[in-house]
Amino acid sequence: MMARYTRADVIVVGLIGERGREVKDFIENILGAEGRARSVVIAAPADVSPLLRMQGAA
């Protein structure tokens, strides 16, 4: 909700270790089209290797 209703020019979201379906739901339903237009999303779901999740968080 904070990402959708904030007044920032650019929103940076890090989704590290979330379930893949939750990442998809967040991007499609929570951010919405307007939020996606001004967002940068870094996602490393739980089903990728720990090394990739660490790189996503760095």
N, C-alpha and C positions, 0 to 999 in steps of 0.2 A: 504494500500500500504506500509506503514511503516513497518508493521509486516512481510510482504513478503520479502522485500529487505534489511532488517537490517542484520548486520554481527554479531549479538549476538549469543552466544551458546544456550541460552534458551530464549524464548519469553513468557512473561506472559501477558495475555489479560483478562480484566474484561469487560463483556458485561452485564450491569445491567440495567434493564428496557427497553431493546430493544424488538422489536416484535420477536416472535419465528421464523418466516420465515427469518428475517434478520440475526438472529444468525446462522441458518442453511446455509444461503447463504455465510456468512462470513467464516464459517469453511470450507465449501466445495470449494468455488470458489476463495475467496480472499487469504486465507492461502495456499490452495493447499496441495498436498501430502507432499511435502518437508517441508513446514511450519508447518504442523500438527505434523511431526515427532519430531520437537524441540520446541513445544509449550505446554503451560498449559493454558487452557481456562476455566475461571470461568464465568458461564452464569446463570443469574436469569432473565428470560424473564418477560415482563410486565404482563403476564397472571398468574403469581404466586403471592402469598400473599405478602403484604408489609414487613412482618416479614422475609420471605425468601429472599427478595431482600436486606434487611438490613444486613442479615447474609452473603449474597454473597459479599457485599461491604466491610464487616469488615475484 
